[in-house]
Amino acid sequence: MLRVTLYRGRACGLCDRAEVLLARIGRRLPLAVEAVDIASDPELEAKYFLEIPVIEAEGRVIAQGRIAEPALAAELEALLAERHGP
């Protein structure tokens, strides 16, 4: 299972879309997605305010802003493959 964090804001259409994309991709890949409202933490808000949505997995940002589903799915598949080896 790949742990994925979605940093999002309130009333953010791109964030809502990113959440839908992750749910859709999660139907075929083993993902554990946690959505974090950046307004809950001043440091996160300062860091990501102009970047949201931000998707992080394996400790690194893999997508942000306008996110294309095929590119996101490919990145998540690659991370899962790295984890499980060839």
N, C-alpha and C positions, 0 to 999 in steps of 0.2 A: 504494500500500500504506500502510495506516494502522498506525503503531507504537503498540501498547497494552501497558501494564505492569500486571500484576496483583500487588499487594503482598499476600502471604498469610502465614499462620503454619502451623506444623506441627500435625498432628492437628486441623485446623479444618474442620468439616463445611461451613460456609458458603463457605469458600475453595475446597474441592473442587467445590462446586456452581457457583461462579463460573467456575472453570476449564472445567467442562463446558459452561456457557452460552456462554463465549467460543469454545470449539471448535465448537459448533453454529452460532453466528452466523458464524464464520469460514468455514464451508462455502459461504456465499453472499456474503460481503463480503470484500474483500482486506485481511486483518488479519495483522500480524506480532506475535504475543503473546509476551511475556517474563514468566515468573513469577519473582518475587523473594521469597525467604524473609526476612521482616523480622528474624528472629533472627540473620541474617548481618551486620547492621549496627546498632550500638547507637542511632544517630540515628533510623533508620527504625523500630526497635522502640519507641522513646520516642514518636515521632510517630504511629504507626498502631496501636499495641497494642490499643487499645479500639475501633478503627474497622474492622479487617479483616473481610472482604476489601475492598480499595480498588482501584478500577480507574482508571487514569490514561491519558489520550490527549491528544495535542497540548498537553502541558504542564499539563493541568488535570485535577482529579478529576472523573470523570463518574458514578461510582457507588460506593457503599460499603454495608457491612452486608448486610442482606437485599436482594438484587438481583432485580428483576423482569425477565425476559427481554425482553418487548415494549418496556419503557422503555429498556433497555440497547441493544437493536437500533436503536431510533429515534434515540438519541443518537449512536451510531456512524455510522448512515446520514447524519445531519445533518452530522457532522464531515467525512465523505467528500464530501458535496455542497458544503460550504464550500470545501474544498480544490480542487475541480474547477470551481467556478463554476456559473452557471446553465446 
